[in-house]
Each structure stands twice: as C-alpha cells, then as structure tokens.
Amino acid sequence: MSDIQHWRKSSYSGDAANNCVELARTPDTVLLRESDEPQTVITTTPAVLRALTRAVRAGRFDQLPHSP
C-alpha cells in the first residue's frame, strides 16, 4: 500500500475525528477504512465501488432481512 497518495475523509462525517469513512487510491484500486479502526482496510475497484454506491442510493439495501 505504499502507492497511497492520502486518505480522504467522507464529507458526510463533518468534523468528527473518529467517526468517519476514509478513502484512498492506488493506481488500480480504491481503499476504504473506518477512522476508528484504521488497520482494517477494504480493497476494491472503482467499478465495484460505483456499483455499490448506486445500489445504496437506489435503496436496494434498505429492507434487508435481519439475521437470527
């Protein structure tokens, strides 16, 4: 992960220092992490992240069944 330029905080996080989602780019991937657990990083591609963002905005996850 040495190619990371810098982590960017979500604009929805406001001024919260430890309650935000952060994104970073490498040449081929997008990295996501939560600020209160920065050692856990999810790696994905720009296309997959776009698809997830579209699905969330469309409400496709609003009515997920709860696990027992």
C-alpha atoms as a printed R data frame, in Angstrom:
   type eleno elety resid chain resno       x       y       z
1  ATOM     1    CA   MET     A     1   0.000   0.000   0.000
2  ATOM     2    CA   SER     A     2   2.956   2.292  -0.432
3  ATOM     3    CA   ASP     A     3   1.355   3.860  -3.530
4  ATOM     4    CA   ILE     A     4  -1.415   5.515  -1.479
5  ATOM     5    CA   GLN     A     5  -1.489   9.259  -2.054
6  ATOM     6    CA   HIS     A     6  -3.503  10.189   1.052
7  ATOM     7    CA   TRP     A     7  -6.664   9.203   2.880
8  ATOM     8    CA   ARG     A     8  -9.726  11.401   2.274
9  ATOM     9    CA   LYS     A     9 -12.489  11.666   4.844
10 ATOM    10    CA   SER     A    10 -16.112  11.438   3.776
11 ATOM    11    CA   SER     A    11 -17.825  14.827   3.575
12 ATOM    12    CA   TYR     A    12 -20.770  13.313   5.489
13 ATOM    13    CA   SER     A    13 -18.511  12.796   8.510
14 ATOM    14    CA   GLY     A    14 -18.394  16.500   9.358
15 ATOM    15    CA   ASP     A    15 -15.791  17.405  11.963
16 ATOM    16    CA   ALA     A    16 -15.853  14.016  13.682
17 ATOM    17    CA   ALA     A    17 -12.290  12.821  14.128
18 ATOM    18    CA   ASN     A    18 -13.015   9.173  14.973
19 ATOM    19    CA   ASN     A    19 -16.365   8.550  13.326
20 ATOM    20    CA   CYS     A    20 -15.822   8.653   9.595
21 ATOM    21    CA   VAL     A    21 -15.213   6.651   6.472
22 ATOM    22    CA   GLU     A    22 -11.977   7.337   4.628
23 ATOM    23    CA   LEU     A    23 -10.991   6.545   1.032
24 ATOM    24    CA   ALA     A    24  -7.620   6.334  -0.683
25 ATOM    25    CA   ARG     A    25  -6.489   5.423  -4.193
26 ATOM    26    CA   THR     A    26  -3.689   3.316  -5.520
27 ATOM    27    CA   PRO     A    27  -3.058   3.085  -9.255
28 ATOM    28    CA   ASP     A    28  -5.503   0.155  -9.623
29 ATOM    29    CA   THR     A    29  -7.719   0.095  -6.540
30 ATOM    30    CA   VAL     A    30  -9.813   2.065  -4.094
31 ATOM    31    CA   LEU     A    31  -9.208   1.513  -0.373
32 ATOM    32    CA   LEU     A    32 -11.821   2.086   2.335
33 ATOM    33    CA   ARG     A    33 -11.436   2.174   6.100
34 ATOM    34    CA   GLU     A    34 -13.255   3.435   9.155
35 ATOM    35    CA   SER     A    35 -11.299   6.008  11.144
36 ATOM    36    CA   ASP     A    36 -11.792   4.285  14.499
37 ATOM    37    CA   GLU     A    37 -10.301   1.050  13.085
38 ATOM    38    CA   PRO     A    38  -7.714   2.228  10.508
39 ATOM    39    CA   GLN     A    39  -5.816  -1.071  10.410
40 ATOM    40    CA   THR     A    40  -8.828  -2.758   8.754
41 ATOM    41    CA   VAL     A    41  -8.846  -1.836   5.078
42 ATOM    42    CA   ILE     A    42 -11.235  -2.985   2.351
43 ATOM    43    CA   THR     A    43  -9.758  -3.075  -1.140
44 ATOM    44    CA   THR     A    44 -11.992  -2.801  -4.195
45 ATOM    45    CA   THR     A    45 -12.036  -1.467  -7.734
46 ATOM    46    CA   PRO     A    46 -13.531   1.843  -8.845
47 ATOM    47    CA   ALA     A    47 -16.220  -0.010 -10.866
48 ATOM    48    CA   VAL     A    48 -17.335  -2.128  -7.901
49 ATOM    49    CA   LEU     A    49 -17.419   0.896  -5.599
50 ATOM    50    CA   ARG     A    50 -19.549   2.802  -8.146
51 ATOM    51    CA   ALA     A    51 -21.966  -0.139  -8.359
52 ATOM    52    CA   LEU     A    52 -22.227  -0.302  -4.554
53 ATOM    53    CA   THR     A    53 -22.810   3.453  -4.308
54 ATOM    54    CA   ARG     A    54 -25.562   3.291  -6.936
55 ATOM    55    CA   ALA     A    55 -27.245   0.389  -5.147
56 ATOM    56    CA   VAL     A    56 -27.162   2.188  -1.785
57 ATOM    57    CA   ARG     A    57 -28.579   5.381  -3.311
58 ATOM    58    CA   ALA     A    58 -31.330   3.362  -5.005
59 ATOM    59    CA   GLY     A    59 -32.340   1.888  -1.635
60 ATOM    60    CA   ARG     A    60 -31.535  -1.710  -2.527
61 ATOM    61    CA   PHE     A    61 -30.251  -2.405   0.986
62 ATOM    62    CA   ASP     A    62 -32.994  -0.613   2.915
63 ATOM    63    CA   GLN     A    63 -35.109  -3.722   3.543
64 ATOM    64    CA   LEU     A    64 -32.555  -6.450   4.168
65 ATOM    65    CA   PRO     A    65 -33.805  -9.320   6.344
66 ATOM    66    CA   HIS     A    66 -32.347  -9.453   9.841
67 ATOM    67    CA   SER     A    67 -30.186 -12.394  10.842
68 ATOM    68    CA   PRO     A    68 -31.448 -14.524  13.755
